Amino acid sequence: MNSTDLVFQSYGRCCRNDAFFIDFYDYFMSSSEVIKNRFIDTDMAAQRHLLRNGIMQLILHARGMSDRKLRALGESHNRNHYDIKPEWYERWLSSLLKTVRKHDPEHTQALESAWVEVLTPGIQLIKGAY
């Protein structure tokens, strides 16, 4: 089984529990006061839904889908719109990996490495739009 298949299955296991997305934002917001402050007036239920879709788009891109949706995400997150700083994506990925560790009962270090391998190209594409 290749890395994208492993990550796709891992994500499916993680999505079985809505706490996955709550825990992600707990970890992500606790990583930086600046990041935490960006979410003060955010509808977190809607934000968790967007996260769920965004992660899937990263995985689908790695599986060969068009980069159109990731380019649109990069555009919406660039300096002229949401102004998501490129360096925040490292905290985002770290928070995601911590959440996967907690929620995927089949987590291994090799699986975590697969997550990094699979998501990094899409994250770089989004960051590149800054």
A tleap script that builds the chain and sets N, CA, C and O, in Angstrom:
source leaprc.protein.ff14SB
mol = sequence {
  NMET ASN SER THR ASP LEU VAL PHE GLN SER
  TYR GLY ARG CYS CYS ARG ASN ASP ALA PHE
  PHE ILE ASP PHE TYR ASP TYR PHE MET SER
  SER SER GLU VAL ILE LYS ASN ARG PHE ILE
  ASP THR ASP MET ALA ALA GLN ARG HIE LEU
  LEU ARG ASN GLY ILE MET GLN LEU ILE LEU
  HIE ALA ARG GLY MET SER ASP ARG LYS LEU
  ARG ALA LEU GLY GLU SER HIE ASN ARG ASN
  HIE TYR ASP ILE LYS PRO GLU TRP TYR GLU
  ARG TRP LEU SER SER LEU LEU LYS THR VAL
  ARG LYS HIE ASP PRO GLU HIE THR GLN ALA
  LEU GLU SER ALA TRP VAL GLU VAL LEU THR
  PRO GLY ILE GLN LEU ILE LYS GLY ALA CTYR
}
set mol.1.N position { 0.850 -1.183 0.000 }
set mol.1.CA position { 0.000 0.000 0.000 }
set mol.1.C position { 0.896 1.246 0.000 }
set mol.1.O position { 1.880 1.306 0.737 }
set mol.2.N position { 0.552 2.232 -0.823 }
set mol.2.CA position { 1.387 3.431 -0.908 }
set mol.2.C position { 1.013 4.441 0.189 }
set mol.2.O position { 0.030 4.263 0.908 }
set mol.3.N position { 1.808 5.486 0.296 }
set mol.3.CA position { 1.630 6.481 1.366 }
set mol.3.C position { 0.270 7.162 1.308 }
set mol.3.O position { -0.365 7.372 2.341 }
set mol.4.N position { -0.178 7.509 0.107 }
set mol.4.CA position { -1.463 8.208 0.017 }
set mol.4.C position { -2.611 7.307 0.471 }
set mol.4.O position { -3.555 7.779 1.104 }
set mol.5.N position { -2.538 6.028 0.154 }
set mol.5.CA position { -3.573 5.098 0.616 }
set mol.5.C position { -3.540 4.962 2.139 }
set mol.5.O position { -4.586 4.938 2.788 }
set mol.6.N position { -2.340 4.874 2.703 }
set mol.6.CA position { -2.204 4.766 4.160 }
set mol.6.C position { -2.799 5.986 4.855 }
set mol.6.O position { -3.511 5.852 5.851 }
set mol.7.N position { -2.509 7.169 4.332 }
set mol.7.CA position { -3.000 8.407 4.932 }
set mol.7.C position { -4.516 8.520 4.746 }
set mol.7.O position { -5.226 8.931 5.663 }
set mol.8.N position { -4.998 8.163 3.585 }
set mol.8.CA position { -6.436 8.199 3.324 }
set mol.8.C position { -7.178 7.315 4.330 }
set mol.8.O position { -8.202 7.723 4.877 }
set mol.9.N position { -6.672 6.127 4.570 }
set mol.9.CA position { -7.303 5.221 5.535 }
set mol.9.C position { -7.170 5.747 6.964 }
set mol.9.O position { -8.115 5.664 7.749 }
set mol.10.N position { -6.010 6.282 7.297 }
set mol.10.CA position { -5.797 6.856 8.624 }
set mol.10.C position { -6.769 7.998 8.872 }
set mol.10.O position { -7.364 8.100 9.945 }
set mol.11.N position { -6.924 8.856 7.871 }
set mol.11.CA position { -7.841 9.986 8.012 }
set mol.11.C position { -9.271 9.490 8.210 }
set mol.11.O position { -10.026 10.060 8.998 }
set mol.12.N position { -9.633 8.454 7.510 }
set mol.12.CA position { -10.958 7.863 7.696 }
set mol.12.C position { -11.172 7.401 9.132 }
set mol.12.O position { -12.242 7.606 9.706 }
set mol.13.N position { -10.144 6.775 9.708 }
set mol.13.CA position { -10.263 6.339 11.115 }
set mol.13.C position { -10.390 7.545 12.038 }
set mol.13.O position { -11.164 7.521 12.994 }
set mol.14.N position { -9.633 8.592 11.754 }
set mol.14.CA position { -9.678 9.798 12.593 }
set mol.14.C position { -11.042 10.486 12.507 }
set mol.14.O position { -11.547 10.994 13.508 }
set mol.15.N position { -11.625 10.501 11.339 }
set mol.15.CA position { -12.900 11.201 11.122 }
set mol.15.C position { -14.082 10.514 11.794 }
set mol.15.O position { -15.170 11.087 11.861 }
set mol.16.N position { -13.893 9.325 12.282 }
set mol.16.CA position { -14.991 8.621 12.964 }
set mol.16.C position { -15.412 9.322 14.246 }
set mol.16.O position { -16.505 9.089 14.762 }
set mol.17.N position { -14.536 10.184 14.757 }
set mol.17.CA position { -14.798 10.859 16.022 }
set mol.17.C position { -14.688 12.369 15.802 }
set mol.17.O position { -13.619 12.875 15.461 }
set mol.18.N position { -15.799 13.084 15.999 }
set mol.18.CA position { -15.784 14.540 15.809 }
set mol.18.C position { -14.794 15.241 16.732 }
set mol.18.O position { -14.381 16.367 16.456 }
set mol.19.N position { -14.413 14.588 17.819 }
set mol.19.CA position { -13.429 15.177 18.733 }
set mol.19.C position { -12.080 15.373 18.047 }
set mol.19.O position { -11.267 16.176 18.504 }
set mol.20.N position { -11.837 14.657 16.967 }
set mol.20.CA position { -10.596 14.832 16.216 }
set mol.20.C position { -10.413 16.295 15.817 }
set mol.20.O position { -9.329 16.855 15.978 }
set mol.21.N position { -11.466 16.904 15.299 }
set mol.21.CA position { -11.383 18.277 14.811 }
set mol.21.C position { -11.352 19.282 15.958 }
set mol.21.O position { -10.705 20.325 15.856 }
set mol.22.N position { -12.037 18.976 17.028 }
set mol.22.CA position { -11.987 19.821 18.229 }
set mol.22.C position { -10.583 19.791 18.818 }
set mol.22.O position { -10.017 20.834 19.146 }
set mol.23.N position { -10.026 18.595 18.950 }
set mol.23.CA position { -8.675 18.461 19.502 }
set mol.23.C position { -7.650 19.160 18.622 }
set mol.23.O position { -6.725 19.798 19.125 }
set mol.24.N position { -7.815 19.039 17.293 }
set mol.24.CA position { -6.881 19.731 16.411 }
set mol.24.C position { -6.838 21.217 16.735 }
set mol.24.O position { -5.757 21.778 16.917 }
set mol.25.N position { -7.995 21.858 16.810 }
set mol.25.CA position { -8.001 23.295 17.062 }
set mol.25.C position { -7.513 23.629 18.466 }
set mol.25.O position { -6.921 24.689 18.673 }
set mol.26.N position { -7.746 22.760 19.422 }
set mol.26.CA position { -7.169 22.977 20.756 }
set mol.26.C position { -5.645 23.002 20.668 }
set mol.26.O position { -5.000 23.884 21.235 }
set mol.27.N position { -5.072 22.035 19.956 }
set mol.27.CA position { -3.612 21.992 19.815 }
set mol.27.C position { -3.097 23.177 18.999 }
set mol.27.O position { -2.115 23.818 19.373 }
set mol.28.N position { -3.765 23.460 17.891 }
set mol.28.CA position { -3.303 24.525 16.999 }
set mol.28.C position { -3.369 25.881 17.693 }
set mol.28.O position { -2.413 26.654 17.634 }
set mol.29.N position { -4.479 26.172 18.342 }
set mol.29.CA position { -4.608 27.477 18.997 }
set mol.29.C position { -3.690 27.601 20.212 }
set mol.29.O position { -3.255 28.702 20.550 }
set mol.30.N position { -3.399 26.495 20.859 }
set mol.30.CA position { -2.492 26.574 22.010 }
set mol.30.C position { -1.028 26.693 21.572 }
set mol.30.O position { -0.150 26.909 22.407 }
set mol.31.N position { -0.762 26.555 20.272 }
set mol.31.CA position { 0.617 26.656 19.785 }
set mol.31.C position { 1.106 28.097 19.681 }
set mol.31.O position { 2.309 28.340 19.585 }
set mol.32.N position { 0.173 29.057 19.700 }
set mol.32.CA position { 0.558 30.455 19.538 }
set mol.32.C position { -0.597 31.359 19.963 }
set mol.32.O position { -1.746 31.140 19.581 }
set mol.33.N position { -0.278 32.355 20.741 }
set mol.33.CA position { -1.297 33.324 21.151 }
set mol.33.C position { -1.822 34.103 19.936 }
set mol.33.O position { -3.005 34.439 19.871 }
set mol.34.N position { -0.947 34.381 18.994 }
set mol.34.CA position { -1.361 35.096 17.780 }
set mol.34.C position { -2.373 34.258 16.997 }
set mol.34.O position { -3.392 34.771 16.535 }
set mol.35.N position { -2.081 32.971 16.855 }
set mol.35.CA position { -3.013 32.082 16.141 }
set mol.35.C position { -4.324 31.978 16.913 }
set mol.35.O position { -5.400 32.044 16.320 }
set mol.36.N position { -4.241 31.818 18.204 }
set mol.36.CA position { -5.450 31.724 19.032 }
set mol.36.C position { -6.331 32.956 18.837 }
set mol.36.O position { -7.551 32.842 18.715 }
set mol.37.N position { -5.716 34.115 18.809 }
set mol.37.CA position { -6.474 35.362 18.651 }
set mol.37.C position { -7.154 35.470 17.284 }
set mol.37.O position { -8.153 36.176 17.149 }
set mol.38.N position { -6.633 34.787 16.286 }
set mol.38.CA position { -7.249 34.811 14.956 }
set mol.38.C position { -8.612 34.121 14.942 }
set mol.38.O position { -9.412 34.339 14.031 }
set mol.39.N position { -8.873 33.297 15.940 }
set mol.39.CA position { -10.116 32.513 15.967 }
set mol.39.C position { -11.144 33.048 16.967 }
set mol.39.O position { -12.155 32.390 17.215 }
set mol.40.N position { -10.905 34.221 17.539 }
set mol.40.CA position { -11.785 34.749 18.586 }
set mol.40.C position { -13.238 34.832 18.137 }
set mol.40.O position { -14.126 34.393 18.869 }
set mol.41.N position { -13.499 35.368 16.985 }
set mol.41.CA position { -14.880 35.549 16.522 }
set mol.41.C position { -15.285 34.528 15.455 }
set mol.41.O position { -16.159 34.794 14.630 }
set mol.42.N position { -14.644 33.368 15.482 }
set mol.42.CA position { -14.879 32.349 14.462 }
set mol.42.C position { -15.980 31.383 14.897 }
set mol.42.O position { -16.031 30.961 16.052 }
set mol.43.N position { -16.843 31.047 13.971 }
set mol.43.CA position { -17.825 29.983 14.181 }
set mol.43.C position { -17.041 28.670 14.071 }
set mol.43.O position { -16.749 28.202 12.971 }
set mol.44.N position { -16.707 28.086 15.222 }
set mol.44.CA position { -15.806 26.936 15.224 }
set mol.44.C position { -16.440 25.686 14.628 }
set mol.44.O position { -15.722 24.849 14.084 }
set mol.45.N position { -17.740 25.532 14.709 }
set mol.45.CA position { -18.376 24.379 14.061 }
set mol.45.C position { -18.174 24.468 12.545 }
set mol.45.O position { -17.845 23.475 11.896 }
set mol.46.N position { -18.370 25.654 11.996 }
set mol.46.CA position { -18.151 25.850 10.562 }
set mol.46.C position { -16.669 25.685 10.219 }
set mol.46.O position { -16.325 25.112 9.185 }
set mol.47.N position { -15.808 26.183 11.079 }
set mol.47.CA position { -14.363 26.087 10.853 }
set mol.47.C position { -13.911 24.630 10.846 }
set mol.47.O position { -13.079 24.240 10.027 }
set mol.48.N position { -14.455 23.827 11.754 }
set mol.48.CA position { -14.102 22.399 11.789 }
set mol.48.C position { -14.555 21.702 10.507 }
set mol.48.O position { -13.870 20.811 10.006 }
set mol.49.N position { -15.697 22.103 9.983 }
set mol.49.CA position { -16.176 21.541 8.719 }
set mol.49.C position { -15.207 21.902 7.582 }
set mol.49.O position { -14.889 21.058 6.745 }
set mol.50.N position { -14.748 23.141 7.559 }
set mol.50.CA position { -13.782 23.573 6.543 }
set mol.50.C position { -12.471 22.798 6.672 }
set mol.50.O position { -11.867 22.409 5.673 }
set mol.51.N position { -12.043 22.582 7.909 }
set mol.51.CA position { -10.820 21.811 8.143 }
set mol.51.C position { -10.971 20.397 7.599 }
set mol.51.O position { -10.087 19.888 6.910 }
set mol.52.N position { -12.097 19.771 7.914 }
set mol.52.CA position { -12.351 18.403 7.452 }
set mol.52.C position { -12.191 18.328 5.931 }
set mol.52.O position { -11.539 17.421 5.413 }
set mol.53.N position { -12.788 19.280 5.226 }
set mol.53.CA position { -12.700 19.317 3.772 }
set mol.53.C position { -11.279 19.654 3.308 }
set mol.53.O position { -10.786 19.060 2.349 }
set mol.54.N position { -10.629 20.587 3.970 }
set mol.54.CA position { -9.283 20.997 3.565 }
set mol.54.C position { -8.275 19.859 3.645 }
set mol.54.O position { -7.453 19.685 2.745 }
set mol.55.N position { -8.338 19.089 4.719 }
set mol.55.CA position { -7.433 17.945 4.849 }
set mol.55.C position { -7.707 16.948 3.724 }
set mol.55.O position { -6.780 16.405 3.123 }
set mol.56.N position { -8.989 16.715 3.449 }
set mol.56.CA position { -9.333 15.781 2.374 }
set mol.56.C position { -8.808 16.296 1.036 }
set mol.56.O position { -8.330 15.508 0.220 }
set mol.57.N position { -8.890 17.598 0.801 }
set mol.57.CA position { -8.370 18.152 -0.451 }
set mol.57.C position { -6.862 17.932 -0.572 }
set mol.57.O position { -6.363 17.632 -1.657 }
set mol.58.N position { -6.142 18.080 0.531 }
set mol.58.CA position { -4.702 17.821 0.520 }
set mol.58.C position { -4.418 16.365 0.159 }
set mol.58.O position { -3.521 16.080 -0.634 }
set mol.59.N position { -5.180 15.456 0.739 }
set mol.59.CA position { -4.987 14.025 0.466 }
set mol.59.C position { -5.363 13.706 -0.979 }
set mol.59.O position { -4.638 12.991 -1.671 }
set mol.60.N position { -6.488 14.235 -1.429 }
set mol.60.CA position { -6.923 13.966 -2.804 }
set mol.60.C position { -5.936 14.533 -3.822 }
set mol.60.O position { -5.702 13.924 -4.866 }
set mol.61.N position { -5.364 15.682 -3.526 }
set mol.61.CA position { -4.338 16.253 -4.408 }
set mol.61.C position { -3.157 15.296 -4.514 }
set mol.61.O position { -2.625 15.071 -5.601 }
set mol.62.N position { -2.752 14.736 -3.377 }
set mol.62.CA position { -1.640 13.792 -3.372 }
set mol.62.C position { -1.987 12.514 -4.144 }
set mol.62.O position { -1.099 11.820 -4.639 }
set mol.63.N position { -3.271 12.216 -4.241 }
set mol.63.CA position { -3.721 11.032 -4.978 }
set mol.63.C position { -3.938 11.338 -6.458 }
set mol.63.O position { -4.385 10.470 -7.207 }
set mol.64.N position { -3.626 12.566 -6.890 }
set mol.64.CA position { -3.665 12.890 -8.304 }
set mol.64.C position { -4.772 13.823 -8.740 }
set mol.64.O position { -4.886 14.124 -9.928 }
set mol.65.N position { -5.594 14.290 -7.810 }
set mol.65.CA position { -6.647 15.221 -8.192 }
set mol.65.C position { -6.064 16.585 -8.555 }
set mol.65.O position { -4.954 16.924 -8.143 }
set mol.66.N position { -6.797 17.338 -9.306 }
set mol.66.CA position { -6.399 18.683 -9.711 }
set mol.66.C position { -6.032 19.532 -8.493 }
set mol.66.O position { -6.557 19.328 -7.399 }
set mol.67.N position { -5.134 20.475 -8.700 }
set mol.67.CA position { -4.736 21.375 -7.615 }
set mol.67.C position { -5.631 22.619 -7.544 }
set mol.67.O position { -5.348 23.535 -6.772 }
set mol.68.N position { -6.696 22.660 -8.332 }
set mol.68.CA position { -7.575 23.837 -8.407 }
set mol.68.C position { -8.084 24.270 -7.025 }
set mol.68.O position { -8.034 25.454 -6.694 }
set mol.69.N position { -8.569 23.329 -6.228 }
set mol.69.CA position { -9.126 23.696 -4.918 }
set mol.69.C position { -8.038 24.150 -3.958 }
set mol.69.O position { -8.269 25.046 -3.146 }
set mol.70.N position { -6.862 23.553 -4.037 }
set mol.70.CA position { -5.769 24.004 -3.168 }
set mol.70.C position { -5.276 25.387 -3.588 }
set mol.70.O position { -4.910 26.198 -2.737 }
set mol.71.N position { -5.262 25.658 -4.867 }
set mol.71.CA position { -4.885 27.004 -5.333 }
set mol.71.C position { -5.888 28.041 -4.837 }
set mol.71.O position { -5.504 29.143 -4.447 }
set mol.72.N position { -7.164 27.692 -4.852 }
set mol.72.CA position { -8.194 28.597 -4.330 }
set mol.72.C position { -8.020 28.794 -2.828 }
set mol.72.O position { -8.205 29.898 -2.317 }
set mol.73.N position { -7.668 27.731 -2.128 }
set mol.73.CA position { -7.411 27.831 -0.685 }
set mol.73.C position { -6.202 28.735 -0.423 }
set mol.73.O position { -6.219 29.562 0.489 }
set mol.74.N position { -5.162 28.566 -1.230 }
set mol.74.CA position { -3.992 29.428 -1.110 }
set mol.74.C position { -4.337 30.882 -1.343 }
set mol.74.O position { -3.857 31.766 -0.633 }
set mol.75.N position { -5.163 31.126 -2.329 }
set mol.75.CA position { -5.593 32.498 -2.632 }
set mol.75.C position { -6.371 33.092 -1.458 }
set mol.75.O position { -6.130 34.237 -1.076 }
set mol.76.N position { -7.291 32.335 -0.889 }
set mol.76.CA position { -8.105 32.857 0.216 }
set mol.76.C position { -7.287 33.068 1.487 }
set mol.76.O position { -7.658 33.875 2.340 }
set mol.77.N position { -6.169 32.341 1.616 }
set mol.77.CA position { -5.346 32.440 2.817 }
set mol.77.C position { -4.139 33.358 2.633 }
set mol.77.O position { -3.335 33.503 3.554 }
set mol.78.N position { -3.996 33.980 1.463 }
set mol.78.CA position { -2.801 34.786 1.213 }
set mol.78.C position { -2.846 36.134 1.950 }
set mol.78.O position { -3.803 36.440 2.661 }
set mol.79.N position { -1.791 36.923 1.761 }
set mol.79.CA position { -1.629 38.196 2.485 }
set mol.79.C position { -2.743 39.198 2.197 }
set mol.79.O position { -2.979 40.109 2.991 }
set mol.80.N position { -3.423 39.036 1.075 }
set mol.80.CA position { -4.480 39.974 0.706 }
set mol.80.C position { -5.860 39.573 1.218 }
set mol.80.O position { -6.823 40.324 1.062 }
set mol.81.N position { -5.959 38.411 1.817 }
set mol.81.CA position { -7.263 37.942 2.286 }
set mol.81.C position { -7.172 37.583 3.777 }
set mol.81.O position { -7.194 38.484 4.615 }
set mol.82.N position { -7.073 36.305 4.125 }
set mol.82.CA position { -7.000 35.931 5.550 }
set mol.82.C position { -5.628 36.206 6.172 }
set mol.82.O position { -5.498 36.206 7.396 }
set mol.83.N position { -4.619 36.436 5.356 }
set mol.83.CA position { -3.257 36.738 5.807 }
set mol.83.C position { -2.712 35.664 6.753 }
set mol.83.O position { -2.240 35.963 7.850 }
set mol.84.N position { -2.789 34.423 6.307 }
set mol.84.CA position { -2.242 33.303 7.078 }
set mol.84.C position { -0.752 33.219 6.761 }
set mol.84.O position { -0.360 32.902 5.638 }
set mol.85.N position { 0.060 33.505 7.754 }
set mol.85.CA position { 1.509 33.566 7.573 }
set mol.85.C position { 2.066 32.196 7.175 }
set mol.85.O position { 1.648 31.179 7.728 }
set mol.86.N position { 2.986 32.158 6.240 }
set mol.86.CA position { 3.550 30.878 5.792 }
set mol.86.C position { 4.124 30.034 6.939 }
set mol.86.O position { 4.012 28.808 6.920 }
set mol.87.N position { 4.728 30.678 7.923 }
set mol.87.CA position { 5.337 29.919 9.024 }
set mol.87.C position { 4.297 29.240 9.925 }
set mol.87.O position { 4.633 28.328 10.681 }
set mol.88.N position { 3.062 29.675 9.848 }
set mol.88.CA position { 2.011 29.044 10.667 }
set mol.88.C position { 1.665 27.645 10.187 }
set mol.88.O position { 1.124 26.844 10.950 }
set mol.89.N position { 1.970 27.344 8.939 }
set mol.89.CA position { 1.647 26.020 8.415 }
set mol.89.C position { 2.455 24.919 9.101 }
set mol.89.O position { 1.997 23.780 9.191 }
set mol.90.N position { 3.639 25.246 9.579 }
set mol.90.CA position { 4.426 24.261 10.336 }
set mol.90.C position { 3.716 23.923 11.641 }
set mol.90.O position { 3.669 22.760 12.041 }
set mol.91.N position { 3.167 24.928 12.299 }
set mol.91.CA position { 2.391 24.690 13.528 }
set mol.91.C position { 1.119 23.913 13.206 }
set mol.91.O position { 0.698 23.042 13.967 }
set mol.92.N position { 0.516 24.242 12.067 }
set mol.92.CA position { -0.696 23.549 11.632 }
set mol.92.C position { -0.428 22.057 11.447 }
set mol.92.O position { -1.168 21.211 11.949 }
set mol.93.N position { 0.646 21.751 10.713 }
set mol.93.CA position { 0.984 20.351 10.459 }
set mol.93.C position { 1.369 19.639 11.751 }
set mol.93.O position { 0.962 18.499 11.972 }
set mol.94.N position { 2.135 20.286 12.590 }
set mol.94.CA position { 2.510 19.692 13.871 }
set mol.94.C position { 1.278 19.389 14.725 }
set mol.94.O position { 1.195 18.333 15.353 }
set mol.95.N position { 0.329 20.316 14.743 }
set mol.95.CA position { -0.914 20.106 15.495 }
set mol.95.C position { -1.722 18.953 14.902 }
set mol.95.O position { -2.312 18.156 15.632 }
set mol.96.N position { -1.742 18.876 13.588 }
set mol.96.CA position { -2.468 17.799 12.929 }
set mol.96.C position { -1.838 16.445 13.265 }
set mol.96.O position { -2.549 15.491 13.580 }
set mol.97.N position { -0.528 16.361 13.201 }
set mol.97.CA position { 0.152 15.101 13.507 }
set mol.97.C position { -0.089 14.680 14.953 }
set mol.97.O position { -0.278 13.497 15.234 }
set mol.98.N position { -0.083 15.630 15.855 }
set mol.98.CA position { -0.369 15.334 17.263 }
set mol.98.C position { -1.790 14.792 17.410 }
set mol.98.O position { -2.036 13.879 18.198 }
set mol.99.N position { -2.711 15.354 16.654 }
set mol.99.CA position { -4.105 14.921 16.710 }
set mol.99.C position { -4.266 13.527 16.107 }
set mol.99.O position { -5.009 12.701 16.636 }
set mol.100.N position { -3.576 13.270 15.011 }
set mol.100.CA position { -3.611 11.930 14.407 }
set mol.100.C position { -3.058 10.910 15.388 }
set mol.100.O position { -3.626 9.829 15.545 }
set mol.101.N position { -1.954 11.244 16.051 }
set mol.101.CA position { -1.371 10.335 17.055 }
set mol.101.C position { -2.402 9.948 18.098 }
set mol.101.O position { -2.471 8.794 18.519 }
set mol.102.N position { -3.198 10.915 18.509 }
set mol.102.CA position { -4.193 10.680 19.557 }
set mol.102.C position { -5.388 9.871 19.053 }
set mol.102.O position { -5.927 9.044 19.789 }
set mol.103.N position { -5.804 10.100 17.813 }
set mol.103.CA position { -7.084 9.559 17.344 }
set mol.103.C position { -6.994 8.344 16.422 }
set mol.103.O position { -7.993 7.650 16.235 }
set mol.104.N position { -5.856 8.077 15.857 }
set mol.104.CA position { -5.758 6.904 14.988 }
set mol.104.C position { -5.179 5.745 15.797 }
set mol.104.O position { -3.998 5.759 16.144 }
set mol.105.N position { -6.004 4.745 16.097 }
set mol.105.CA position { -5.519 3.620 16.901 }
set mol.105.C position { -4.428 2.807 16.196 }
set mol.105.O position { -3.748 2.004 16.836 }
set mol.106.N position { -4.258 3.007 14.900 }
set mol.106.CA position { -3.225 2.283 14.151 }
set mol.106.C position { -2.000 3.154 13.867 }
set mol.106.O position { -1.186 2.826 13.004 }
set mol.107.N position { -1.875 4.252 14.589 }
set mol.107.CA position { -0.750 5.170 14.377 }
set mol.107.C position { 0.581 4.468 14.612 }
set mol.107.O position { 0.745 3.701 15.561 }
set mol.108.N position { 1.520 4.751 13.725 }
set mol.108.CA position { 2.916 4.335 13.879 }
set mol.108.C position { 3.777 5.504 13.418 }
set mol.108.O position { 3.278 6.451 12.810 }
set mol.109.N position { 5.059 5.431 13.707 }
set mol.109.CA position { 5.956 6.481 13.228 }
set mol.109.C position { 6.022 6.477 11.703 }
set mol.109.O position { 6.131 7.537 11.086 }
set mol.110.N position { 5.956 5.294 11.091 }
set mol.110.CA position { 5.968 5.208 9.629 }
set mol.110.C position { 4.716 5.868 9.045 }
set mol.110.O position { 4.793 6.537 8.015 }
set mol.111.N position { 3.573 5.683 9.693 }
set mol.111.CA position { 2.345 6.321 9.231 }
set mol.111.C position { 2.459 7.839 9.366 }
set mol.111.O position { 2.033 8.578 8.478 }
set mol.112.N position { 3.026 8.297 10.463 }
set mol.112.CA position { 3.206 9.736 10.641 }
set mol.112.C position { 4.105 10.315 9.544 }
set mol.112.O position { 3.842 11.400 9.024 }
set mol.113.N position { 5.145 9.597 9.204 }
set mol.113.CA position { 6.023 10.030 8.107 }
set mol.113.C position { 5.254 10.079 6.790 }
set mol.113.O position { 5.486 10.964 5.967 }
set mol.114.N position { 4.338 9.132 6.590 }
set mol.114.CA position { 3.512 9.132 5.383 }
set mol.114.C position { 2.619 10.369 5.351 }
set mol.114.O position { 2.443 10.978 4.296 }
set mol.115.N position { 2.055 10.744 6.499 }
set mol.115.CA position { 1.239 11.963 6.564 }
set mol.115.C position { 2.060 13.172 6.102 }
set mol.115.O position { 1.584 13.982 5.307 }
set mol.116.N position { 3.273 13.286 6.596 }
set mol.116.CA position { 4.128 14.424 6.217 }
set mol.116.C position { 4.418 14.383 4.718 }
set mol.116.O position { 4.317 15.400 4.032 }
set mol.117.N position { 4.774 13.219 4.222 }
set mol.117.CA position { 5.086 13.055 2.794 }
set mol.117.C position { 3.891 13.420 1.916 }
set mol.117.O position { 4.048 14.078 0.888 }
set mol.118.N position { 2.704 12.993 2.323 }
set mol.118.CA position { 1.504 13.194 1.512 }
set mol.118.C position { 1.022 14.646 1.549 }
set mol.118.O position { 0.620 15.186 0.518 }
set mol.119.N position { 1.058 15.277 2.714 }
set mol.119.CA position { 0.499 16.622 2.840 }
set mol.119.C position { 1.450 17.739 2.427 }
set mol.119.O position { 0.999 18.801 1.999 }
set mol.120.N position { 2.738 17.522 2.546 }
set mol.120.CA position { 3.707 18.592 2.315 }
set mol.120.C position { 3.590 19.249 0.931 }
set mol.120.O position { 3.618 20.477 0.862 }
set mol.121.N position { 3.463 18.508 -0.157 }
set mol.121.CA position { 3.355 19.195 -1.455 }
set mol.121.C position { 2.143 20.130 -1.536 }
set mol.121.O position { 2.254 21.230 -2.077 }
set mol.122.N position { 1.012 19.716 -1.018 }
set mol.122.CA position { -0.178 20.565 -1.042 }
set mol.122.C position { -0.031 21.778 -0.138 }
set mol.122.O position { -0.466 22.877 -0.481 }
set mol.123.N position { 0.580 21.571 1.013 }
set mol.123.CA position { 0.823 22.698 1.927 }
set mol.123.C position { 1.759 23.701 1.263 }
set mol.123.O position { 1.549 24.909 1.366 }
set mol.124.N position { 2.776 23.212 0.589 }
set mol.124.CA position { 3.713 24.098 -0.114 }
set mol.124.C position { 2.985 24.897 -1.203 }
set mol.124.O position { 3.274 26.075 -1.411 }
set mol.125.N position { 2.060 24.263 -1.881 }
set mol.125.CA position { 1.285 24.934 -2.919 }
set mol.125.C position { 0.467 26.069 -2.303 }
set mol.125.O position { 0.424 27.172 -2.848 }
set mol.126.N position { -0.179 25.803 -1.176 }
set mol.126.CA position { -0.983 26.825 -0.502 }
set mol.126.C position { -0.086 27.965 -0.013 }
set mol.126.O position { -0.399 29.138 -0.214 }
set mol.127.N position { 1.023 27.614 0.625 }
set mol.127.CA position { 1.961 28.631 1.113 }
set mol.127.C position { 2.507 29.490 -0.021 }
set mol.127.O position { 2.750 30.685 0.149 }
set mol.128.N position { 2.696 28.869 -1.172 }
set mol.128.CA position { 3.253 29.577 -2.316 }
set mol.128.C position { 2.381 30.706 -2.817 }
set mol.128.O position { 2.856 31.585 -3.536 }
set mol.129.N position { 1.117 30.695 -2.451 }
set mol.129.CA position { 0.196 31.749 -2.881 }
set mol.129.C position { 0.286 32.991 -1.999 }
set mol.129.O position { -0.324 34.016 -2.304 }
set mol.130.N position { 1.048 32.902 -0.905 }
set mol.130.CA position { 1.101 34.012 0.028 }
set mol.130.C position { 1.642 35.266 -0.632 }
set mol.130.O position { 1.755 36.306 0.016 }
savepdb mol mol.pdb
quit
